[in-house]
Amino acid sequence: MQQPNKRKHQESAEEDWKTKRQVLLEKKVRSVEAKEALRLQKENKFVILDVRPEAEFKEAHPEGAINAQIYRLIKEWTAWDIARRAAFAFFGIFAGTEENPEFIKTVESKLPKDAKIIVACSAGGTMRPTQNLPEGQQSRSLIAAYLLVLNGYTNVYHLEGGIYNWFKEDLPTVSEE
């Protein structure tokens, strides 16, 4: 009897992404491949905003990137947090993380509203429709791009294929380990 409930939740999550995607398209957020991102960074003073957790960022990230994690590890282990982790796991949401309420504040402390930003996460997601995913694929970087444009950022791009593609293309990377 749990199927209908789960399906209903998935539909509302998809609906939510559909809405976010529409805003991203209206605000002219465009996706760029890794090599194009590097060129924009070098020639047009774009900043790569890496929204992965700090530990992943420190391990390795694009040279010159700035980190502001959109999700953070759930630190507390109260009964409420354990229940939340179980709920997150049930819906397949990034294990043991929660939305970082300081995300926009962190970005604002590092970048002005007119900064040229390329938002990046691990996998990247896409706004491009495919047969299986007519709305594209939601990702941490696209959610971050959505929050940025809602908060007045005007030059927001998105790294298609994420940091994973950056590494695969063997582009300049640094580590803080």
Phi, psi and omega in degrees: 000354181281338183311306184304319179299313181299316180300316180301317179296318180297320179298317181292325177294318178296319179300316179301315180295320178304315180296312179300316181300318179300315179298315179302318180292317179297322182276007176061034174286123179241153182268142177231147176285165184304313182295323177294320178300317179298317179297315179297322179297313183287314189267330188241017177057036173283148177251133174272120179259105182271116185260013178287164176303148185308319181298317178294319179300314182295326180301311178189137178206163177302140179305133178081001181288154177247142181254132169215105186286129179278331172241149177229159178294141175286118187273324186278153177238040176288168178303321180299315181293322178296318178296319180295317179301317180298318179295316178301314182298318181302320182266011175069027180272146183327119187307126171063026178236162176221162177299138179275111182294344181269003187307302183296319179301318178298313180298315181298330179284344184249332188222133176289162183299335181263008178299148175270113190240136169245113182275134182224142171227192183298302188262336174091321184063185180200150173265353181288129177287144172231174180301315182281331183234083184299339179256010187079198184229118179298149177209172178299320182291325178288324175296318178297316179300319178300312179297322180297312181293327176294332182260022170091006175283135190248343181240071185249125175244173184223135181276106178295131179080356172063190180300329178307313180292325177302312179296316182299324179281356179059043180275163185306124184229145174233160180231147178246018182284000000 
